[in-house]
Amino acid sequence: LMNINEANDEYLVTMDLPGVEKKDVEIKLSDGSLTISGERKIVNQDSGNNRVRYESAHGAFSRSFELSTEIVSDNIKAKFKNGVLSITLPKAEEIKPDVRKIVVN
């Protein structure tokens, strides 16, 4: 599950990744598109246990979305704590047109 919140100066992306280790997650930003991918591995695979029901999702995953504004890629921060990935994407300052007053002679 992923949530994307937008503030005036940044995006905050949170993604629930229970059972996934930090080393199994990859984050890429390319051409205004953020991609989060990784793999959830099967846990508790003891050869002596016969699984009756297994509803936990496992395997590779990938989520991508387009950002509507430019991002300051050098200031992106990501943290992974208690199975939740949080990514802060600071927006670039809006480029304002150079306005000059012209004096009429």
Buried (B, 14 or more C-beta within 10 A) or exposed (E): EEEBEEEEEBBEBBBEBEEBEEEBBEBEBEEEEBEBBBBBEEEEEEEEEEEEEEEEEEEEBEEEBEBEEEBEEEEBEBEBEEEEBBBBBBBEEEEEEEEEEEEEE
